[in-house]
Amino acid sequence: MSKTSDAAKAPAFELRCGGLHLTIQRVPGWLLATLATAASSGLAAWLTSR
């Protein structure tokens, strides 16, 4: 098998907690941008409050 067919079947993120099973096949770009913005804003606020 080729690497692309193996990578296409493997989820990008999988969370299993009790009865909850969350699987994300492909992480959207807007979600990554939102998480990066929130993390950098939080870090900047934390560093400036010290």
mmCIF entry with sequence, helices, sheets and N, C-alpha, C, O atoms, coordinates in Angstrom:
data_MODEL
# 
_entry.id   MODEL 
# 
_entity.id                         1 
_entity.type                       polymer 
_entity.pdbx_number_of_molecules   1 
# 
_entity_poly.entity_id                      1 
_entity_poly.type                           'polypeptide(L)' 
_entity_poly.nstd_linkage                   no 
_entity_poly.nstd_monomer                   no 
_entity_poly.pdbx_seq_one_letter_code       MSKTSDAAKAPAFELRCGGLHLTIQRVPGWLLATLATAASSGLAAWLTSR 
_entity_poly.pdbx_seq_one_letter_code_can   MSKTSDAAKAPAFELRCGGLHLTIQRVPGWLLATLATAASSGLAAWLTSR 
_entity_poly.pdbx_strand_id                 A 
# 
loop_
_entity_poly_seq.entity_id 
_entity_poly_seq.num 
_entity_poly_seq.mon_id 
_entity_poly_seq.hetero 
1 1  MET n 
1 2  SER n 
1 3  LYS n 
1 4  THR n 
1 5  SER n 
1 6  ASP n 
1 7  ALA n 
1 8  ALA n 
1 9  LYS n 
1 10 ALA n 
1 11 PRO n 
1 12 ALA n 
1 13 PHE n 
1 14 GLU n 
1 15 LEU n 
1 16 ARG n 
1 17 CYS n 
1 18 GLY n 
1 19 GLY n 
1 20 LEU n 
1 21 HIS n 
1 22 LEU n 
1 23 THR n 
1 24 ILE n 
1 25 GLN n 
1 26 ARG n 
1 27 VAL n 
1 28 PRO n 
1 29 GLY n 
1 30 TRP n 
1 31 LEU n 
1 32 LEU n 
1 33 ALA n 
1 34 THR n 
1 35 LEU n 
1 36 ALA n 
1 37 THR n 
1 38 ALA n 
1 39 ALA n 
1 40 SER n 
1 41 SER n 
1 42 GLY n 
1 43 LEU n 
1 44 ALA n 
1 45 ALA n 
1 46 TRP n 
1 47 LEU n 
1 48 THR n 
1 49 SER n 
1 50 ARG n 
# 
_struct_asym.id          A 
_struct_asym.entity_id   1 
# 
loop_
_struct_conf.conf_type_id 
_struct_conf.id 
_struct_conf.pdbx_PDB_helix_id 
_struct_conf.beg_label_comp_id 
_struct_conf.beg_label_asym_id 
_struct_conf.beg_label_seq_id 
_struct_conf.pdbx_beg_PDB_ins_code 
_struct_conf.end_label_comp_id 
_struct_conf.end_label_asym_id 
_struct_conf.end_label_seq_id 
_struct_conf.pdbx_end_PDB_ins_code 
_struct_conf.beg_auth_comp_id 
_struct_conf.beg_auth_asym_id 
_struct_conf.beg_auth_seq_id 
_struct_conf.end_auth_comp_id 
_struct_conf.end_auth_asym_id 
_struct_conf.end_auth_seq_id 
_struct_conf.pdbx_PDB_helix_class 
_struct_conf.details 
_struct_conf.pdbx_PDB_helix_length 
HELX_P HELX_P1 AA1 LYS A 3  ? LYS A 9  ? LYS A 3  LYS A 9  1 ? 7  
HELX_P HELX_P2 AA2 GLY A 29 ? THR A 48 ? GLY A 29 THR A 48 1 ? 20 
# 
_struct_conf_type.id          HELX_P 
_struct_conf_type.criteria    ? 
_struct_conf_type.reference   ? 
# 
_struct_sheet.id               AA1 
_struct_sheet.type             ? 
_struct_sheet.number_strands   2 
_struct_sheet.details          ? 
# 
_struct_sheet_order.sheet_id     AA1 
_struct_sheet_order.range_id_1   1 
_struct_sheet_order.range_id_2   2 
_struct_sheet_order.offset       ? 
_struct_sheet_order.sense        anti-parallel 
# 
loop_
_struct_sheet_range.sheet_id 
_struct_sheet_range.id 
_struct_sheet_range.beg_label_comp_id 
_struct_sheet_range.beg_label_asym_id 
_struct_sheet_range.beg_label_seq_id 
_struct_sheet_range.pdbx_beg_PDB_ins_code 
_struct_sheet_range.end_label_comp_id 
_struct_sheet_range.end_label_asym_id 
_struct_sheet_range.end_label_seq_id 
_struct_sheet_range.pdbx_end_PDB_ins_code 
_struct_sheet_range.beg_auth_comp_id 
_struct_sheet_range.beg_auth_asym_id 
_struct_sheet_range.beg_auth_seq_id 
_struct_sheet_range.end_auth_comp_id 
_struct_sheet_range.end_auth_asym_id 
_struct_sheet_range.end_auth_seq_id 
AA1 1 PHE A 13 ? CYS A 17 ? PHE A 13 CYS A 17 
AA1 2 LEU A 20 ? ILE A 24 ? LEU A 20 ILE A 24 
# 
loop_
_atom_site.group_PDB 
_atom_site.id 
_atom_site.type_symbol 
_atom_site.label_atom_id 
_atom_site.label_alt_id 
_atom_site.label_comp_id 
_atom_site.label_asym_id 
_atom_site.label_entity_id 
_atom_site.label_seq_id 
_atom_site.pdbx_PDB_ins_code 
_atom_site.Cartn_x 
_atom_site.Cartn_y 
_atom_site.Cartn_z 
_atom_site.occupancy 
_atom_site.B_iso_or_equiv 
_atom_site.pdbx_formal_charge 
_atom_site.auth_seq_id 
_atom_site.auth_comp_id 
_atom_site.auth_asym_id 
_atom_site.auth_atom_id 
_atom_site.pdbx_PDB_model_num 
ATOM 1   N N  . MET A 1 1  ? 0.831   -1.197 0.000  1.00 0.00 ? 1  MET A N  1 
ATOM 2   C CA . MET A 1 1  ? 0.000   0.000  0.000  1.00 0.00 ? 1  MET A CA 1 
ATOM 3   C C  . MET A 1 1  ? 0.867   1.250  0.000  1.00 0.00 ? 1  MET A C  1 
ATOM 4   O O  . MET A 1 1  ? 1.993   1.246  0.498  1.00 0.00 ? 1  MET A O  1 
ATOM 5   N N  . SER A 1 2  ? 0.336   2.286  -0.551 1.00 0.00 ? 2  SER A N  1 
ATOM 6   C CA . SER A 1 2  ? 1.066   3.552  -0.572 1.00 0.00 ? 2  SER A CA 1 
ATOM 7   C C  . SER A 1 2  ? 0.829   4.326  0.713  1.00 0.00 ? 2  SER A C  1 
ATOM 8   O O  . SER A 1 2  ? -0.118  4.060  1.454  1.00 0.00 ? 2  SER A O  1 
ATOM 9   N N  . LYS A 1 3  ? 1.702   5.282  0.961  1.00 0.00 ? 3  LYS A N  1 
ATOM 10  C CA . LYS A 1 3  ? 1.586   6.083  2.181  1.00 0.00 ? 3  LYS A CA 1 
ATOM 11  C C  . LYS A 1 3  ? 0.337   6.950  2.179  1.00 0.00 ? 3  LYS A C  1 
ATOM 12  O O  . LYS A 1 3  ? -0.237  7.207  3.237  1.00 0.00 ? 3  LYS A O  1 
ATOM 13  N N  . THR A 1 4  ? -0.088  7.401  1.013  1.00 0.00 ? 4  THR A N  1 
ATOM 14  C CA . THR A 1 4  ? -1.264  8.276  0.964  1.00 0.00 ? 4  THR A CA 1 
ATOM 15  C C  . THR A 1 4  ? -2.527  7.528  1.344  1.00 0.00 ? 4  THR A C  1 
ATOM 16  O O  . THR A 1 4  ? -3.402  8.102  1.990  1.00 0.00 ? 4  THR A O  1 
ATOM 17  N N  . SER A 1 5  ? -2.649  6.262  0.962  1.00 0.00 ? 5  SER A N  1 
ATOM 18  C CA . SER A 1 5  ? -3.851  5.524  1.331  1.00 0.00 ? 5  SER A CA 1 
ATOM 19  C C  . SER A 1 5  ? -3.852  5.201  2.820  1.00 0.00 ? 5  SER A C  1 
ATOM 20  O O  . SER A 1 5  ? -4.916  5.162  3.438  1.00 0.00 ? 5  SER A O  1 
ATOM 21  N N  . ASP A 1 6  ? -2.669  4.965  3.412  1.00 0.00 ? 6  ASP A N  1 
ATOM 22  C CA . ASP A 1 6  ? -2.596  4.717  4.852  1.00 0.00 ? 6  ASP A CA 1 
ATOM 23  C C  . ASP A 1 6  ? -2.894  5.986  5.635  1.00 0.00 ? 6  ASP A C  1 
ATOM 24  O O  . ASP A 1 6  ? -3.602  5.944  6.641  1.00 0.00 ? 6  ASP A O  1 
ATOM 25  N N  . ALA A 1 7  ? -2.361  7.111  5.182  1.00 0.00 ? 7  ALA A N  1 
ATOM 26  C CA . ALA A 1 7  ? -2.565  8.375  5.881  1.00 0.00 ? 7  ALA A CA 1 
ATOM 27  C C  . ALA A 1 7  ? -4.010  8.837  5.763  1.00 0.00 ? 7  ALA A C  1 
ATOM 28  O O  . ALA A 1 7  ? -4.526  9.484  6.674  1.00 0.00 ? 7  ALA A O  1 
ATOM 29  N N  . ALA A 1 8  ? -4.663  8.520  4.666  1.00 0.00 ? 8  ALA A N  1 
ATOM 30  C CA . ALA A 1 8  ? -6.044  8.943  4.480  1.00 0.00 ? 8  ALA A CA 1 
ATOM 31  C C  . ALA A 1 8  ? -6.976  8.208  5.432  1.00 0.00 ? 8  ALA A C  1 
ATOM 32  O O  . ALA A 1 8  ? -8.020  8.748  5.800  1.00 0.00 ? 8  ALA A O  1 
ATOM 33  N N  . LYS A 1 9  ? -6.634  7.006  5.837  1.00 0.00 ? 9  LYS A N  1 
ATOM 34  C CA . LYS A 1 9  ? -7.486  6.216  6.720  1.00 0.00 ? 9  LYS A CA 1 
ATOM 35  C C  . LYS A 1 9  ? -7.247  6.536  8.194  1.00 0.00 ? 9  LYS A C  1 
ATOM 36  O O  . LYS A 1 9  ? -8.144  6.353  9.017  1.00 0.00 ? 9  LYS A O  1 
ATOM 37  N N  . ALA A 1 10 ? -6.063  7.006  8.532  1.00 0.00 ? 10 ALA A N  1 
ATOM 38  C CA . ALA A 1 10 ? -5.739  7.298  9.927  1.00 0.00 ? 10 ALA A CA 1 
ATOM 39  C C  . ALA A 1 10 ? -6.298  8.662  10.316 1.00 0.00 ? 10 ALA A C  1 
ATOM 40  O O  . ALA A 1 10 ? -6.086  9.639  9.597  1.00 0.00 ? 10 ALA A O  1 
ATOM 41  N N  . PRO A 1 11 ? -7.018  8.748  11.456 1.00 0.00 ? 11 PRO A N  1 
ATOM 42  C CA . PRO A 1 11 ? -7.555  10.042 11.867 1.00 0.00 ? 11 PRO A CA 1 
ATOM 43  C C  . PRO A 1 11 ? -6.465  10.992 12.342 1.00 0.00 ? 11 PRO A C  1 
ATOM 44  O O  . PRO A 1 11 ? -5.440  10.560 12.871 1.00 0.00 ? 11 PRO A O  1 
ATOM 45  N N  . ALA A 1 12 ? -6.690  12.284 12.152 1.00 0.00 ? 12 ALA A N  1 
ATOM 46  C CA . ALA A 1 12 ? -5.739  13.296 12.606 1.00 0.00 ? 12 ALA A CA 1 
ATOM 47  C C  . ALA A 1 12 ? -5.769  13.408 14.127 1.00 0.00 ? 12 ALA A C  1 
ATOM 48  O O  . ALA A 1 12 ? -4.746  13.677 14.757 1.00 0.00 ? 12 ALA A O  1 
ATOM 49  N N  . PHE A 1 13 ? -6.956  13.200 14.716 1.00 0.00 ? 13 PHE A N  1 
ATOM 50  C CA . PHE A 1 13 ? -7.111  13.306 16.170 1.00 0.00 ? 13 PHE A CA 1 
ATOM 51  C C  . PHE A 1 13 ? -8.186  12.325 16.603 1.00 0.00 ? 13 PHE A C  1 
ATOM 52  O O  . PHE A 1 13 ? -9.250  12.257 15.989 1.00 0.00 ? 13 PHE A O  1 
ATOM 53  N N  . GLU A 1 14 ? -7.916  11.568 17.651 1.00 0.00 ? 14 GLU A N  1 
ATOM 54  C CA . GLU A 1 14 ? -8.894  10.617 18.158 1.00 0.00 ? 14 GLU A CA 1 
ATOM 55  C C  . GLU A 1 14 ? -8.902  10.694 19.678 1.00 0.00 ? 14 GLU A C  1 
ATOM 56  O O  . GLU A 1 14 ? -7.857  10.586 20.320 1.00 0.00 ? 14 GLU A O  1 
ATOM 57  N N  . LEU A 1 15 ? -10.094 10.884 20.251 1.00 0.00 ? 15 LEU A N  1 
ATOM 58  C CA . LEU A 1 15 ? -10.250 10.994 21.698 1.00 0.00 ? 15 LEU A CA 1 
ATOM 59  C C  . LEU A 1 15 ? -11.294 9.987  22.149 1.00 0.00 ? 15 LEU A C  1 
ATOM 60  O O  . LEU A 1 15 ? -12.428 9.998  21.671 1.00 0.00 ? 15 LEU A O  1 
ATOM 61  N N  . ARG A 1 16 ? -10.907 9.121  23.068 1.00 0.00 ? 16 ARG A N  1 
ATOM 62  C CA . ARG A 1 16 ? -11.843 8.156  23.647 1.00 0.00 ? 16 ARG A CA 1 
ATOM 63  C C  . ARG A 1 16 ? -11.827 8.351  25.155 1.00 0.00 ? 16 ARG A C  1 
ATOM 64  O O  . ARG A 1 16 ? -10.799 8.177  25.810 1.00 0.00 ? 16 ARG A O  1 
ATOM 65  N N  . CYS A 1 17 ? -12.978 8.713  25.689 1.00 0.00 ? 17 CYS A N  1 
ATOM 66  C CA . CYS A 1 17 ? -13.103 8.954  27.127 1.00 0.00 ? 17 CYS A CA 1 
ATOM 67  C C  . CYS A 1 17 ? -14.443 8.399  27.584 1.00 0.00 ? 17 CYS A C  1 
ATOM 68  O O  . CYS A 1 17 ? -15.481 9.029  27.383 1.00 0.00 ? 17 CYS A O  1 
ATOM 69  N N  . GLY A 1 18 ? -14.426 7.234  28.192 1.00 0.00 ? 18 GLY A N  1 
ATOM 70  C CA . GLY A 1 18 ? -15.670 6.601  28.613 1.00 0.00 ? 18 GLY A CA 1 
ATOM 71  C C  . GLY A 1 18 ? -16.528 6.270  27.401 1.00 0.00 ? 18 GLY A C  1 
ATOM 72  O O  . GLY A 1 18 ? -16.093 5.558  26.496 1.00 0.00 ? 18 GLY A O  1 
ATOM 73  N N  . GLY A 1 19 ? -17.757 6.796  27.390 1.00 0.00 ? 19 GLY A N  1 
ATOM 74  C CA . GLY A 1 19 ? -18.654 6.567  26.273 1.00 0.00 ? 19 GLY A CA 1 
ATOM 75  C C  . GLY A 1 19 ? -18.462 7.537  25.128 1.00 0.00 ? 19 GLY A C  1 
ATOM 76  O O  . GLY A 1 19 ? -19.076 7.381  24.072 1.00 0.00 ? 19 GLY A O  1 
ATOM 77  N N  . LEU A 1 20 ? -17.611 8.547  25.322 1.00 0.00 ? 20 LEU A N  1 
ATOM 78  C CA . LEU A 1 20 ? -17.376 9.558  24.294 1.00 0.00 ? 20 LEU A CA 1 
ATOM 79  C C  . LEU A 1 20 ? -16.278 9.094  23.352 1.00 0.00 ? 20 LEU A C  1 
ATOM 80  O O  . LEU A 1 20 ? -15.202 8.692  23.793 1.00 0.00 ? 20 LEU A O  1 
ATOM 81  N N  . HIS A 1 21 ? -16.550 9.150  22.058 1.00 0.00 ? 21 HIS A N  1 
ATOM 82  C CA . HIS A 1 21 ? -15.548 8.805  21.052 1.00 0.00 ? 21 HIS A CA 1 
ATOM 83  C C  . HIS A 1 21 ? -15.576 9.892  19.990 1.00 0.00 ? 21 HIS A C  1 
ATOM 84  O O  . HIS A 1 21 ? -16.510 9.971  19.191 1.00 0.00 ? 21 HIS A O  1 
ATOM 85  N N  . LEU A 1 22 ? -14.538 10.734 19.986 1.00 0.00 ? 22 LEU A N  1 
ATOM 86  C CA . LEU A 1 22 ? -14.442 11.857 19.056 1.00 0.00 ? 22 LEU A CA 1 
ATOM 87  C C  . LEU A 1 22 ? -13.301 11.596 18.090 1.00 0.00 ? 22 LEU A C  1 
ATOM 88  O O  . LEU A 1 22 ? -12.169 11.343 18.504 1.00 0.00 ? 22 LEU A O  1 
ATOM 89  N N  . THR A 1 23 ? -13.603 11.659 16.800 1.00 0.00 ? 23 THR A N  1 
ATOM 90  C CA . THR A 1 23 ? -12.598 11.447 15.761 1.00 0.00 ? 23 THR A CA 1 
ATOM 91  C C  . THR A 1 23 ? -12.643 12.601 14.780 1.00 0.00 ? 23 THR A C  1 
ATOM 92  O O  . THR A 1 23 ? -13.709 12.944 14.268 1.00 0.00 ? 23 THR A O  1 
ATOM 93  N N  . ILE A 1 24 ? -11.489 13.203 14.515 1.00 0.00 ? 24 ILE A N  1 
ATOM 94  C CA . ILE A 1 24 ? -11.377 14.267 13.520 1.00 0.00 ? 24 ILE A CA 1 
ATOM 95  C C  . ILE A 1 24 ? -10.491 13.738 12.403 1.00 0.00 ? 24 ILE A C  1 
ATOM 96  O O  . ILE A 1 24 ? -9.325  13.418 12.632 1.00 0.00 ? 24 ILE A O  1 
ATOM 97  N N  . GLN A 1 25 ? -11.034 13.644 11.207 1.00 0.00 ? 25 GLN A N  1 
ATOM 98  C CA . GLN A 1 25 ? -10.293 13.104 10.074 1.00 0.00 ? 25 GLN A CA 1 
ATOM 99  C C  . GLN A 1 25 ? -9.291  14.113 9.524  1.00 0.00 ? 25 GLN A C  1 
ATOM 100 O O  . GLN A 1 25 ? -8.163  13.754 9.188  1.00 0.00 ? 25 GLN A O  1 
ATOM 101 N N  . ARG A 1 26 ? -9.707  15.380 9.431  1.00 0.00 ? 26 ARG A N  1 
ATOM 102 C CA . ARG A 1 26 ? -8.833  16.413 8.881  1.00 0.00 ? 26 ARG A CA 1 
ATOM 103 C C  . ARG A 1 26 ? -9.044  17.682 9.686  1.00 0.00 ? 26 ARG A C  1 
ATOM 104 O O  . ARG A 1 26 ? -10.182 18.117 9.859  1.00 0.00 ? 26 ARG A O  1 
ATOM 105 N N  . VAL A 1 27 ? -7.970  18.283 10.180 1.00 0.00 ? 27 VAL A N  1 
ATOM 106 C CA . VAL A 1 27 ? -8.067  19.493 10.981 1.00 0.00 ? 27 VAL A CA 1 
ATOM 107 C C  . VAL A 1 27 ? -8.182  20.692 10.039 1.00 0.00 ? 27 VAL A C  1 
ATOM 108 O O  . VAL A 1 27 ? -7.283  20.921 9.230  1.00 0.00 ? 27 VAL A O  1 
ATOM 109 N N  . PRO A 1 28 ? -9.281  21.469 10.130 1.00 0.00 ? 28 PRO A N  1 
ATOM 110 C CA . PRO A 1 28 ? -9.430  22.623 9.244  1.00 0.00 ? 28 PRO A CA 1 
ATOM 111 C C  . PRO A 1 28 ? -8.464  23.751 9.602  1.00 0.00 ? 28 PRO A C  1 
ATOM 112 O O  . PRO A 1 28 ? -8.086  23.920 10.762 1.00 0.00 ? 28 PRO A O  1 
ATOM 113 N N  . GLY A 1 29 ? -8.077  24.509 8.598  1.00 0.00 ? 29 GLY A N  1 
ATOM 114 C CA . GLY A 1 29 ? -7.126  25.602 8.787  1.00 0.00 ? 29 GLY A CA 1 
ATOM 115 C C  . GLY A 1 29 ? -7.637  26.678 9.710  1.00 0.00 ? 29 GLY A C  1 
ATOM 116 O O  . GLY A 1 29 ? -6.867  27.246 10.485 1.00 0.00 ? 29 GLY A O  1 
ATOM 117 N N  . TRP A 1 30 ? -8.949  26.977 9.642  1.00 0.00 ? 30 TRP A N  1 
ATOM 118 C CA . TRP A 1 30 ? -9.505  28.024 10.506 1.00 0.00 ? 30 TRP A CA 1 
ATOM 119 C C  . TRP A 1 30 ? -9.432  27.609 11.971 1.00 0.00 ? 30 TRP A C  1 
ATOM 120 O O  . TRP A 1 30 ? -9.280  28.466 12.840 1.00 0.00 ? 30 TRP A O  1 
ATOM 121 N N  . LEU A 1 31 ? -9.538  26.316 12.265 1.00 0.00 ? 31 LEU A N  1 
ATOM 122 C CA . LEU A 1 31 ? -9.444  25.853 13.652 1.00 0.00 ? 31 LEU A CA 1 
ATOM 123 C C  . LEU A 1 31 ? -8.018  26.003 14.166 1.00 0.00 ? 31 LEU A C  1 
ATOM 124 O O  . LEU A 1 31 ? -7.813  26.422 15.306 1.00 0.00 ? 31 LEU A O  1 
ATOM 125 N N  . LEU A 1 32 ? -7.037  25.668 13.344 1.00 0.00 ? 32 LEU A N  1 
ATOM 126 C CA . LEU A 1 32 ? -5.641  25.853 13.743 1.00 0.00 ? 32 LEU A CA 1 
ATOM 127 C C  . LEU A 1 32 ? -5.318  27.318 13.971 1.00 0.00 ? 32 LEU A C  1 
ATOM 128 O O  . LEU A 1 32 ? -4.624  27.659 14.929 1.00 0.00 ? 32 LEU A O  1 
ATOM 129 N N  . ALA A 1 33 ? -5.818  28.190 13.099 1.00 0.00 ? 33 ALA A N  1 
ATOM 130 C CA . ALA A 1 33 ? -5.575  29.625 13.249 1.00 0.00 ? 33 ALA A CA 1 
ATOM 131 C C  . ALA A 1 33 ? -6.226  30.159 14.523 1.00 0.00 ? 33 ALA A C  1 
ATOM 132 O O  . ALA A 1 33 ? -5.633  30.982 15.220 1.00 0.00 ? 33 ALA A O  1 
ATOM 133 N N  . THR A 1 34 ? -7.427  29.703 14.832 1.00 0.00 ? 34 THR A N  1 
ATOM 134 C CA . THR A 1 34 ? -8.119  30.143 16.045 1.00 0.00 ? 34 THR A CA 1 
ATOM 135 C C  . THR A 1 34 ? -7.381  29.693 17.299 1.00 0.00 ? 34 THR A C  1 
ATOM 136 O O  . THR A 1 34 ? -7.218  30.472 18.238 1.00 0.00 ? 34 THR A O  1 
ATOM 137 N N  . LEU A 1 35 ? -6.935  28.446 17.318 1.00 0.00 ? 35 LEU A N  1 
ATOM 138 C CA . LEU A 1 35 ? -6.199  27.936 18.476 1.00 0.00 ? 35 LEU A CA 1 
ATOM 139 C C  . LEU A 1 35 ? -4.855  28.642 18.652 1.00 0.00 ? 35 LEU A C  1 
ATOM 140 O O  . LEU A 1 35 ? -4.449  28.929 19.778 1.00 0.00 ? 35 LEU A O  1 
ATOM 141 N N  . ALA A 1 36 ? -4.167  28.920 17.552 1.00 0.00 ? 36 ALA A N  1 
ATOM 142 C CA . ALA A 1 36 ? -2.890  29.621 17.631 1.00 0.00 ? 36 ALA A CA 1 
ATOM 143 C C  . ALA A 1 36 ? -3.078  31.051 18.129 1.00 0.00 ? 36 ALA A C  1 
ATOM 144 O O  . ALA A 1 36 ? -2.278  31.545 18.924 1.00 0.00 ? 36 ALA A O  1 
ATOM 145 N N  . THR A 1 37 ? -4.138  31.717 17.661 1.00 0.00 ? 37 THR A N  1 
ATOM 146 C CA . THR A 1 37 ? -4.424  33.087 18.106 1.00 0.00 ? 37 THR A CA 1 
ATOM 147 C C  . THR A 1 37 ? -4.754  33.120 19.587 1.00 0.00 ? 37 THR A C  1 
ATOM 148 O O  . THR A 1 37 ? -4.261  33.981 20.315 1.00 0.00 ? 37 THR A O  1 
ATOM 149 N N  . ALA A 1 38 ? -5.586  32.188 20.038 1.00 0.00 ? 38 ALA A N  1 
ATOM 150 C CA . ALA A 1 38 ? -5.963  32.144 21.446 1.00 0.00 ? 38 ALA A CA 1 
ATOM 151 C C  . ALA A 1 38 ? -4.753  31.845 22.336 1.00 0.00 ? 38 ALA A C  1 
ATOM 152 O O  . ALA A 1 38 ? -4.584  32.455 23.391 1.00 0.00 ? 38 ALA A O  1 
ATOM 153 N N  . ALA A 1 39 ? -3.922  30.910 21.903 1.00 0.00 ? 39 ALA A N  1 
ATOM 154 C CA . ALA A 1 39 ? -2.742  30.558 22.700 1.00 0.00 ? 39 ALA A CA 1 
ATOM 155 C C  . ALA A 1 39 ? -1.755  31.718 22.770 1.00 0.00 ? 39 ALA A C  1 
ATOM 156 O O  . ALA A 1 39 ? -1.201  31.994 23.834 1.00 0.00 ? 39 ALA A O  1 
ATOM 157 N N  . SER A 1 40 ? -1.533  32.393 21.659 1.00 0.00 ? 40 SER A N  1 
ATOM 158 C CA . SER A 1 40 ? -0.587  33.510 21.680 1.00 0.00 ? 40 SER A CA 1 
ATOM 159 C C  . SER A 1 40 ? -1.134  34.698 22.459 1.00 0.00 ? 40 SER A C  1 
ATOM 160 O O  . SER A 1 40 ? -0.368  35.412 23.107 1.00 0.00 ? 40 SER A O  1 
ATOM 161 N N  . SER A 1 41 ? -2.439  34.924 22.409 1.00 0.00 ? 41 SER A N  1 
ATOM 162 C CA . SER A 1 41 ? -3.049  35.996 23.199 1.00 0.00 ? 41 SER A CA 1 
ATOM 163 C C  . SER A 1 41 ? -2.939  35.711 24.689 1.00 0.00 ? 41 SER A C  1 
ATOM 164 O O  . SER A 1 41 ? -2.631  36.602 25.481 1.00 0.00 ? 41 SER A O  1 
ATOM 165 N N  . GLY A 1 42 ? -3.190  34.475 25.060 1.00 0.00 ? 42 GLY A N  1 
ATOM 166 C CA . GLY A 1 42 ? -3.065  34.078 26.454 1.00 0.00 ? 42 GLY A CA 1 
ATOM 167 C C  . GLY A 1 42 ? -1.638  34.181 26.955 1.00 0.00 ? 42 GLY A C  1 
ATOM 168 O O  . GLY A 1 42 ? -1.400  34.618 28.081 1.00 0.00 ? 42 GLY A O  1 
ATOM 169 N N  . LEU A 1 43 ? -0.694  33.785 26.130 1.00 0.00 ? 43 LEU A N  1 
ATOM 170 C CA . LEU A 1 43 ? 0.720   33.887 26.504 1.00 0.00 ? 43 LEU A CA 1 
ATOM 171 C C  . LEU A 1 43 ? 1.146   35.348 26.646 1.00 0.00 ? 43 LEU A C  1 
ATOM 172 O O  . LEU A 1 43 ? 1.869   35.698 27.580 1.00 0.00 ? 43 LEU A O  1 
ATOM 173 N N  . ALA A 1 44 ? 0.704   36.192 25.730 1.00 0.00 ? 44 ALA A N  1 
ATOM 174 C CA . ALA A 1 44 ? 1.053   37.613 25.807 1.00 0.00 ? 44 ALA A CA 1 
ATOM 175 C C  . ALA A 1 44 ? 0.447   38.250 27.056 1.00 0.00 ? 44 ALA A C  1 
ATOM 176 O O  . ALA A 1 44 ? 1.111   39.044 27.722 1.00 0.00 ? 44 ALA A O  1 
ATOM 177 N N  . ALA A 1 45 ? -0.788  37.921 27.383 1.00 0.00 ? 45 ALA A N  1 
ATOM 178 C CA . ALA A 1 45 ? -1.427  38.458 28.577 1.00 0.00 ? 45 ALA A CA 1 
ATOM 179 C C  . ALA A 1 45 ? -0.709  37.987 29.838 1.00 0.00 ? 45 ALA A C  1 
ATOM 180 O O  . ALA A 1 45 ? -0.538  38.753 30.786 1.00 0.00 ? 45 ALA A O  1 
ATOM 181 N N  . TRP A 1 46 ? -0.297  36.738 29.842 1.00 0.00 ? 46 TRP A N  1 
ATOM 182 C CA . TRP A 1 46 ? 0.398   36.195 31.001 1.00 0.00 ? 46 TRP A CA 1 
ATOM 183 C C  . TRP A 1 46 ? 1.769   36.846 31.162 1.00 0.00 ? 46 TRP A C  1 
ATOM 184 O O  . TRP A 1 46 ? 2.170   37.166 32.281 1.00 0.00 ? 46 TRP A O  1 
ATOM 185 N N  . LEU A 1 47 ? 2.482   37.043 30.078 1.00 0.00 ? 47 LEU A N  1 
ATOM 186 C CA . LEU A 1 47 ? 3.819   37.632 30.158 1.00 0.00 ? 47 LEU A CA 1 
ATOM 187 C C  . LEU A 1 47 ? 3.774   39.113 30.541 1.00 0.00 ? 47 LEU A C  1 
ATOM 188 O O  . LEU A 1 47 ? 4.657   39.587 31.256 1.00 0.00 ? 47 LEU A O  1 
ATOM 189 N N  . THR A 1 48 ? 2.763   39.849 30.078 1.00 0.00 ? 48 THR A N  1 
ATOM 190 C CA . THR A 1 48 ? 2.691   41.267 30.393 1.00 0.00 ? 48 THR A CA 1 
ATOM 191 C C  . THR A 1 48 ? 2.148   41.514 31.795 1.00 0.00 ? 48 THR A C  1 
ATOM 192 O O  . THR A 1 48 ? 2.337   42.603 32.338 1.00 0.00 ? 48 THR A O  1 
ATOM 193 N N  . SER A 1 49 ? 1.487   40.545 32.388 1.00 0.00 ? 49 SER A N  1 
ATOM 194 C CA . SER A 1 49 ? 0.942   40.738 33.736 1.00 0.00 ? 49 SER A CA 1 
ATOM 195 C C  . SER A 1 49 ? 1.976   40.430 34.806 1.00 0.00 ? 49 SER A C  1 
ATOM 196 O O  . SER A 1 49 ? 1.715   40.667 35.986 1.00 0.00 ? 49 SER A O  1 
ATOM 197 N N  . ARG A 1 50 ? 3.109   39.923 34.445 1.00 0.00 ? 50 ARG A N  1 
ATOM 198 C CA . ARG A 1 50 ? 4.131   39.540 35.431 1.00 0.00 ? 50 ARG A CA 1 
ATOM 199 C C  . ARG A 1 50 ? 4.880   40.729 35.871 1.00 0.00 ? 50 ARG A C  1 
ATOM 200 O O  . ARG A 1 50 ? 5.784   40.618 36.699 1.00 0.00 ? 50 ARG A O  1 
# 
